[in-house]
């Protein structure tokens, strides 16, 4: 029989691992947001950043957070939203 202290220690280790993963995800999402925030092509504004470059950097960061399957599902879900396809329909 496993002692209560061992069970608690195992649960705490799992919680710590989940917190670490959450922090990594939040850092990646916030960095991607930061790239997109800097898109500014208004004439005369300082620190202009190309929308193409910002979207590339944001996609790169977010892509590395997901599996191929997750990326495909997300792309298809948004494609359906944009073009009015039924959910689950693929092009």
N, C-alpha and C positions, 0 to 999 in steps of 0.2 A: 504494500500500500504506500502510495506517495504521500509524503508529509505535506501539511498545509503550507509550510514555509517554502518548500520546493515548488508547489503549484503557484504560489504568489510570485516567487522569483521568476518563474517561466512566463507568467502573465506580464510581469513588469518588463521583461526583456522584449516580449512581443509588442507591448505598448511603445517602448523606446524605438524599436525598429519602424513601427508605423509612423511615429512622430518624425523620424529622420526622413522617411519617404515623403511624407506630407510637406516637410520643409523644402525638400528638393523640388517637388512639383510646384509649390508656390513661388520659389525662386525663379524657376524656368518661365512660368506664366508671367510673372511680374517683369522679367527681362524682355520677353516678347512684347508685352504691353509698352514698355519703355521705348523700344524701337519704333512701334507704330505711333506713339505719341509725338515723336520727333519729325514725323512727316509734316513738312511745312513748305509749301511752294508759293506762298504769297509773295508778290514782288516787293522787294525792299526789306524783307525780314532777314535778320541774321540767322546763321546756323541752319541754312536750308539743308534738308535731307531728302534724298530721292525716295518717292513712294515705292519704286521698284526695289531699291536696296533695302528699305525697311521691311517690306513684305517678305523678301527673300530671307533676311535675318530672322524675322519672327517665325516663318515657316520652318527654318532650319532648327531653331530651338525647340519648337513644339513637336516637330517630326521625331526628334531624338527621344521624346518622352513616350512615344506610342509604338506599338507593334505594327507590322504591315497590315494586319487585319483591322486593327483599330483605326488606322489612317483611312483604309478603304471604306469602312463603315461611316466615318465622319464625312468623307468626301461625298459619298452617295447620299447621305442624309441632307447635306447642304445643297447638293445638286437638285434633289427633289424639292427642297424649299424654294430655290431660286427659279427653277424651270417648271414647277408644278407637277412633277412626277409623283406617282403614288409611292409611299414609303416602302422601301425594299426594292424598288425598281432600279435596275442598273443600266448604265449606258455602255 
